[in-house]
Amino acid sequence: DEFKRQAHRLFSSKQGSALADLFMRYKPVSIPLPPDTKELLDELIFMHSKCQFALKSGRFKEAFESRTKSIQILLPSGGNGLLSNATTFLVPLLKKFLLQFRDISIETDKAEGDQESDHYKQQFQGFLQRLYSNVLMDDQRNYVCMAIFTIGMQCAHKMNNMTVVNRWTLPERDYDLKDRVTARYWKGVGEFNKNQWHAAVDELSFVFAAIPPRLVGLRRCVLWRLVPARLSVMLQQPRAVGTPRLFGDYQLEQLGELSAAVTRGDVGGFERNLAQHEELYVAAEVYLPLAKLRPLVYRSLVRRAAPSIQRANGNGPRVPLLQLLVVARAVGWAVDSDELEAVLRGLIRAGHVRGRIDSDRGDLVLRKGAFGRARDGAGQGLTRPAWT
């Protein structure tokens, strides 16, 4: 552990000579180092230095090749490399190399221009896929799979291409809790980006519960995606997802206001919130998923307004569209009759509202149980006590 801390500090502060000296002086106690360790370490340090020098000089293609070779020294496709059961302390270094390799591939494509705009990114993704496949089939080295898995998920998210990593499976091992939390967080992000809300809620709920409450920043990062995901799967809510105290603790008051607007059917409040905090939501990479909640806002409005209109008209199944239009405009929804009818037809087609439109009489005719039951624990809310 002390070695890891020193190596991370020296690497982060870019003290290459001191890091090399630390490698050469370190000797694991339990497992003897392979006889060719010194030679491989010398080669690794040389390739890393070559890569860093090429980056500073703006020679991205050369840096790409040097980083490829340095990772292959750690984990060659065939035979033994520098990373083994005796040198597990090098796993954090592998993670750093892979993350930098991703950035190098992006910068190399930019430097090469528009003709091969994704060439090096595709090469990097193919390299990562081959690396994971080789290690996965090697019982002596598959303990590295978790590191490659989490880095692969991060890289795929940044490159907006989850196709390859979504097929990866982890070998059966006893992983540390922190590794499982990291892996499930990135899996949850992947499911969130694919609009697979139920799977995203499962993964991110586990992550939120496993993170200690004192790590406010990490929990806040999870909530940015967990709240919209829960809103998307909970079509019927007696209260907003999340309490004011929860959002206040994690400085997410804007998201709390939007959550309340969704469940109240406050179309005007929802649109104002999106417009006022657009930059914040874009920076958190949740703007588009939040905008996709509009149908649920419309549904909440109809669910709240319809019973009152029905009671005023004798408790029949019909809801006059003109009366519903008055309510919609009263809550700040700038809508006309044609648009309202189109929205209602869309909600009916999507199964969010059970009923039909009677165009001849201008009514929304609701069926019994028109708004269904809550799903996936809807109604339990996202309360602070249940999540701490």
C-alpha positions as CSV (number, residue, x, y, z in Angstrom):
1,D,0.0,0.0,0.0
2,E,2.8,2.4,0.8
3,F,4.4,1.6,-2.6
4,K,1.1,2.4,-4.3
5,R,0.8,5.7,-2.6
6,Q,4.3,6.7,-3.4
7,A,4.0,5.6,-7.0
8,H,0.8,7.4,-7.5
9,R,2.2,10.6,-5.9
10,L,5.3,10.5,-8.1
11,F,3.4,9.7,-11.2
12,S,0.9,12.5,-10.6
13,S,3.6,15.0,-10.0
14,K,5.5,13.8,-13.1
15,Q,8.7,12.9,-11.2
16,G,9.9,10.4,-13.7
17,S,13.4,9.8,-12.3
18,A,12.1,9.3,-8.8
19,L,9.4,7.0,-10.0
20,A,12.0,4.9,-11.9
21,D,14.2,4.7,-8.8
22,L,11.2,3.6,-6.7
23,F,10.5,0.8,-9.2
24,M,14.1,-0.4,-9.1
25,R,14.3,-0.4,-5.3
26,Y,11.0,-2.1,-4.6
27,K,11.1,-5.8,-4.0
28,P,7.9,-7.7,-3.1
29,V,8.3,-9.9,0.0
30,S,5.9,-12.7,-0.7
31,I,6.5,-13.6,-4.3
32,P,10.0,-13.4,-6.0
33,L,10.2,-11.3,-9.1
34,P,10.8,-13.0,-12.4
35,P,14.4,-13.0,-13.6
36,D,13.7,-10.6,-16.5
37,T,11.9,-8.0,-14.4
38,K,14.8,-5.5,-14.5
39,E,15.1,-5.6,-18.2
40,L,11.3,-5.2,-18.7
41,L,11.2,-2.3,-16.3
42,D,14.0,-0.6,-18.1
43,E,12.2,-1.0,-21.4
44,L,8.9,0.2,-19.9
45,I,10.5,3.3,-18.5
46,F,12.2,4.0,-21.8
47,M,8.9,3.7,-23.7
48,H,7.0,5.8,-21.3
49,S,9.6,8.5,-21.5
50,K,9.5,8.4,-25.3
51,C,5.8,8.7,-25.2
52,Q,5.8,11.7,-22.9
53,F,8.5,13.4,-24.9
54,A,6.5,12.9,-28.1
55,L,3.4,14.3,-26.5
56,K,5.2,17.5,-25.4
57,S,6.6,17.8,-28.9
58,G,3.2,17.4,-30.5
59,R,4.1,14.2,-32.3
60,F,0.9,12.3,-31.5
61,K,1.4,9.4,-33.9
62,E,4.7,8.6,-32.3
63,A,3.1,9.0,-28.8
64,F,0.3,6.6,-29.9
65,E,2.9,3.9,-31.0
66,S,5.0,4.3,-27.8
67,R,2.0,4.0,-25.5
68,T,0.9,0.9,-27.4
69,K,4.3,-0.7,-26.8
70,S,4.5,0.3,-23.2
71,I,1.1,-1.4,-22.5
72,Q,2.2,-4.5,-24.4
73,I,5.3,-4.7,-22.1
74,L,2.9,-4.9,-19.2
75,L,0.5,-7.3,-20.8
76,P,1.7,-8.9,-24.0
77,S,-0.7,-10.9,-26.1
78,G,1.3,-14.0,-25.7
79,G,3.7,-15.1,-23.0
80,N,4.5,-13.4,-19.7
81,G,4.8,-9.7,-19.4
82,L,5.9,-7.4,-16.6
83,L,2.4,-7.5,-15.0
84,S,2.2,-10.8,-13.0
85,N,1.1,-12.2,-9.6
86,A,4.4,-10.8,-8.3
87,T,3.9,-7.3,-9.7
88,T,0.3,-6.6,-8.9
89,F,1.4,-3.2,-7.7
90,L,1.6,-2.2,-11.4
91,V,-2.2,-2.4,-11.9
92,P,-2.7,1.4,-11.1
93,L,0.0,2.2,-13.6
94,L,-1.8,0.1,-16.3
95,K,-5.0,2.2,-15.6
96,K,-3.1,5.4,-16.0
97,F,-1.6,4.2,-19.3
98,L,-4.9,3.1,-20.7
99,L,-6.6,6.4,-19.8
100,Q,-3.8,8.4,-21.4
101,F,-3.9,6.1,-24.4
102,R,-7.5,7.0,-24.9
103,D,-6.7,10.7,-24.8
104,I,-3.8,10.2,-27.2
105,S,-6.0,8.4,-29.7
106,I,-8.5,11.3,-29.6
107,E,-5.7,14.0,-30.0
108,T,-4.1,12.0,-32.8
109,D,-7.3,11.9,-34.8
110,K,-7.7,15.6,-34.4
111,A,-4.1,16.2,-35.5
112,E,-4.6,14.0,-38.6
113,G,-7.6,16.0,-39.8
114,D,-11.0,15.1,-41.2
115,Q,-10.0,12.3,-43.6
116,E,-9.4,9.7,-40.9
117,S,-11.3,11.3,-38.1
118,D,-12.0,8.1,-36.1
119,H,-9.0,6.0,-37.3
120,Y,-7.0,6.0,-34.1
121,K,-10.0,5.9,-31.8
122,Q,-11.0,2.7,-33.6
123,Q,-7.5,1.3,-33.3
124,F,-7.6,2.1,-29.6
125,Q,-11.0,0.4,-29.1
126,G,-9.8,-2.7,-31.0
127,F,-6.6,-2.8,-28.9
128,L,-8.7,-2.6,-25.7
129,Q,-11.0,-5.4,-26.9
130,R,-8.0,-7.7,-27.8
131,L,-6.3,-6.9,-24.5
132,Y,-9.4,-7.8,-22.5
133,S,-10.0,-11.0,-24.4
134,N,-6.4,-12.2,-23.9
135,V,-6.4,-11.5,-20.2
136,L,-9.9,-12.9,-19.7
137,M,-8.8,-16.3,-21.0
138,D,-5.6,-16.4,-18.9
139,D,-6.3,-17.7,-15.4
140,Q,-3.0,-16.4,-14.1
141,R,-3.7,-12.8,-15.2
142,N,-7.5,-12.4,-15.2
143,Y,-7.3,-10.5,-11.9
144,V,-6.5,-7.6,-14.2
145,C,-9.9,-7.8,-15.9
146,M,-11.6,-5.6,-13.4
147,A,-9.1,-2.8,-14.0
148,I,-9.5,-3.1,-17.8
149,F,-13.3,-3.4,-17.5
150,T,-13.7,-0.1,-15.5
151,I,-11.2,1.8,-17.7
152,G,-13.0,0.4,-20.8
153,M,-16.3,1.6,-19.6
154,Q,-14.9,5.1,-18.9
155,C,-13.3,5.2,-22.3
156,A,-16.4,4.0,-24.1
157,H,-18.5,6.7,-22.3
158,K,-16.2,9.5,-23.3
159,M,-16.0,8.2,-26.9
160,N,-19.8,7.7,-27.0
161,N,-19.4,4.1,-28.2
162,M,-20.5,1.4,-25.7
163,T,-21.0,-1.4,-28.3
164,V,-17.9,-3.3,-27.5
165,V,-17.7,-3.0,-23.7
166,N,-21.4,-3.9,-23.2
167,R,-20.5,-7.5,-24.2
168,W,-17.8,-7.9,-21.7
169,T,-18.3,-10.2,-18.7
170,L,-16.1,-10.3,-15.6
171,P,-14.7,-13.6,-14.4
172,E,-15.9,-15.0,-11.1
173,R,-13.6,-13.6,-8.4
174,D,-13.7,-12.0,-5.0
175,Y,-13.5,-8.4,-5.9
176,D,-13.0,-5.5,-3.5
177,L,-16.1,-3.5,-2.7
178,K,-14.5,-0.3,-4.2
179,D,-13.9,-2.2,-7.5
180,R,-17.5,-3.5,-7.6
181,V,-18.8,-0.1,-6.9
182,T,-16.7,1.5,-9.7
183,A,-17.7,-1.2,-12.2
184,R,-21.4,-1.0,-11.4
185,Y,-21.3,2.8,-11.6
186,W,-20.0,2.7,-15.2
187,K,-22.4,-0.1,-16.1
188,G,-25.2,2.1,-14.7
189,V,-23.9,5.1,-16.8
190,G,-24.0,2.8,-19.9
191,E,-27.5,1.7,-19.2
192,F,-28.6,5.3,-18.6
193,N,-27.1,6.4,-21.9
194,K,-29.1,3.6,-23.7
195,N,-32.3,4.7,-21.9
196,Q,-32.5,1.4,-20.1
197,W,-33.9,3.0,-17.0
198,H,-34.7,-0.1,-14.9
199,A,-31.2,-1.5,-15.3
200,A,-29.7,2.0,-14.6
201,V,-31.7,2.3,-11.4
202,D,-30.6,-1.1,-10.2
203,E,-26.9,-0.4,-10.8
204,L,-26.9,3.2,-9.6
205,S,-29.0,2.5,-6.5
206,F,-26.4,-0.1,-5.4
207,V,-23.6,2.4,-6.0
208,F,-25.3,5.2,-4.0
209,A,-26.0,2.9,-1.1
210,A,-22.4,1.6,-1.1
211,I,-20.7,5.0,-1.1
212,P,-20.1,6.4,2.4
213,P,-22.2,9.5,3.2
214,R,-19.1,11.6,3.9
215,L,-18.1,11.3,0.2
216,V,-20.6,14.0,-0.9
217,G,-19.1,14.6,-4.3
218,L,-19.2,11.0,-5.4
219,R,-22.8,10.6,-4.2
220,R,-23.8,13.8,-6.0
221,C,-22.3,12.4,-9.2
222,V,-24.5,9.3,-8.9
223,L,-27.6,11.3,-8.2
224,W,-27.3,13.3,-11.4
225,R,-28.2,10.1,-13.3
226,L,-30.1,8.2,-10.6
227,V,-32.9,10.8,-10.1
228,P,-33.8,11.1,-13.9
229,A,-33.7,7.3,-14.2
230,R,-36.1,6.8,-11.3
231,L,-38.4,9.5,-12.7
232,S,-38.4,7.7,-16.0
233,V,-39.5,4.3,-14.5
234,M,-42.0,5.7,-12.0
235,L,-45.0,6.7,-14.0
236,Q,-47.2,7.4,-10.9
237,Q,-45.8,9.2,-7.9
238,P,-47.6,10.6,-4.9
239,R,-44.5,12.8,-4.3
240,A,-41.4,13.8,-6.1
241,V,-38.4,11.6,-6.4
242,G,-36.1,12.7,-3.6
243,T,-36.8,15.0,-0.6
244,P,-35.8,18.7,-0.3
245,R,-33.3,17.6,2.4
246,L,-31.7,15.1,0.1
247,F,-31.2,17.6,-2.8
248,G,-30.0,20.2,-0.3
249,D,-27.4,17.9,1.2
250,Y,-25.9,17.3,-2.2
251,Q,-26.4,20.8,-3.6
252,L,-28.8,19.6,-6.3
253,E,-31.7,22.0,-5.6
254,Q,-32.2,22.6,-9.3
255,L,-32.7,18.9,-9.9
256,G,-35.1,18.7,-6.9
257,E,-37.2,21.5,-8.4
258,L,-37.4,19.7,-11.7
259,S,-38.3,16.4,-10.0
260,A,-41.2,18.1,-8.2
261,A,-42.4,19.7,-11.5
262,V,-42.5,16.3,-13.2
263,T,-44.6,14.7,-10.5
264,R,-46.9,17.7,-10.1
265,G,-47.5,18.1,-13.9
266,D,-46.1,21.6,-13.7
267,V,-45.3,22.0,-17.4
268,G,-44.4,25.7,-17.1
269,G,-42.1,25.0,-14.1
270,F,-40.5,22.1,-15.9
271,E,-39.7,24.2,-19.0
272,R,-38.4,27.1,-17.0
273,N,-36.1,24.9,-15.0
274,L,-34.7,23.3,-18.1
275,A,-34.1,26.7,-19.7
276,Q,-32.6,28.3,-16.6
277,H,-30.2,25.5,-15.8
278,E,-29.4,24.2,-19.3
279,E,-25.7,24.8,-19.0
280,L,-25.5,22.9,-15.6
281,Y,-27.5,20.0,-17.0
282,V,-25.3,19.9,-20.2
283,A,-22.2,19.9,-18.1
284,A,-23.5,17.0,-16.0
285,E,-24.4,15.1,-19.3
286,V,-28.1,14.8,-18.3
287,Y,-29.8,17.5,-20.3
288,L,-31.2,15.2,-23.0
289,P,-32.5,12.5,-20.6
290,L,-34.2,15.2,-18.6
291,A,-35.8,16.7,-21.7
292,K,-37.1,13.3,-22.5
293,L,-39.2,13.5,-19.3
294,R,-41.7,15.8,-21.0
295,P,-44.2,13.1,-21.8
296,L,-44.3,12.2,-18.1
297,V,-44.9,15.8,-17.1
298,Y,-47.9,15.9,-19.5
299,R,-49.1,12.6,-18.1
300,S,-48.9,13.9,-14.5
301,L,-50.9,17.0,-15.6
302,V,-53.6,14.9,-17.1
303,R,-53.7,12.5,-14.2
304,R,-54.1,15.4,-11.7
305,A,-56.6,17.4,-13.8
306,A,-58.9,14.7,-15.2
307,P,-60.6,13.6,-11.9
308,S,-61.5,17.2,-11.1
309,I,-63.0,17.8,-14.6
310,Q,-64.8,14.5,-14.4
311,R,-66.4,15.3,-11.1
312,A,-67.5,18.7,-12.4
313,N,-69.2,17.0,-15.3
314,G,-71.0,14.3,-13.4
315,N,-68.2,11.7,-12.9
316,G,-68.4,10.3,-16.4
317,P,-65.4,8.9,-18.3
318,R,-65.2,11.9,-20.6
319,V,-62.8,14.8,-20.2
320,P,-63.6,17.7,-22.6
321,L,-60.4,18.8,-24.3
322,L,-61.4,22.4,-24.1
323,Q,-61.6,22.2,-20.3
324,L,-58.3,20.3,-20.2
325,L,-56.8,23.0,-22.4
326,V,-57.8,25.7,-19.8
327,V,-56.0,23.8,-17.1
328,A,-52.9,23.2,-19.2
329,R,-52.6,26.9,-20.0
330,A,-53.2,27.8,-16.3
331,V,-50.0,25.9,-15.3
332,G,-47.9,27.7,-17.9
333,W,-48.1,25.3,-20.8
334,A,-48.3,27.4,-24.0
335,V,-50.3,24.9,-26.0
336,D,-53.2,25.1,-28.5
337,S,-56.0,22.6,-29.0
338,D,-54.4,20.7,-31.9
339,E,-51.1,20.3,-30.1
340,L,-52.9,19.1,-26.9
341,E,-54.8,16.5,-28.9
342,A,-51.6,15.3,-30.5
343,V,-49.8,15.0,-27.2
344,L,-52.7,13.0,-25.7
345,R,-52.7,10.7,-28.7
346,G,-49.0,10.2,-28.2
347,L,-49.5,9.3,-24.5
348,I,-52.2,6.8,-25.4
349,R,-50.0,5.2,-28.1
350,A,-47.1,4.9,-25.6
351,G,-49.4,3.3,-23.0
352,H,-49.0,6.1,-20.5
353,V,-52.7,6.8,-20.6
354,R,-55.5,4.3,-21.3
355,G,-58.3,5.7,-23.3
356,R,-59.1,7.2,-26.7
357,I,-59.8,10.5,-28.3
358,D,-63.4,11.2,-29.5
359,S,-62.7,13.8,-32.2
360,D,-66.3,14.2,-33.0
361,R,-67.2,15.4,-29.5
362,G,-63.8,16.8,-28.6
363,D,-63.4,14.6,-25.6
364,L,-60.7,12.4,-24.0
365,V,-62.5,9.2,-23.0
366,L,-60.7,7.5,-20.2
367,R,-60.8,3.8,-19.4
368,K,-61.1,2.3,-15.9
369,G,-57.6,2.4,-14.4
370,A,-56.6,4.9,-17.0
371,F,-53.2,5.7,-15.4
372,G,-52.3,2.2,-14.2
373,R,-50.3,1.3,-11.2
374,A,-46.9,2.5,-10.1
375,R,-44.1,0.3,-11.2
376,D,-40.7,-0.6,-9.8
377,G,-41.3,0.7,-6.3
378,A,-43.0,3.9,-7.4
379,G,-44.4,5.7,-4.4
380,Q,-41.5,4.7,-2.2
381,G,-39.7,7.8,-3.4
382,L,-36.0,8.5,-3.1
383,T,-35.8,9.5,0.5
384,R,-32.6,10.3,2.3
385,P,-33.0,7.7,5.2
386,A,-33.5,4.8,2.8
387,W,-30.4,5.7,1.0
388,T,-28.0,6.3,3.8
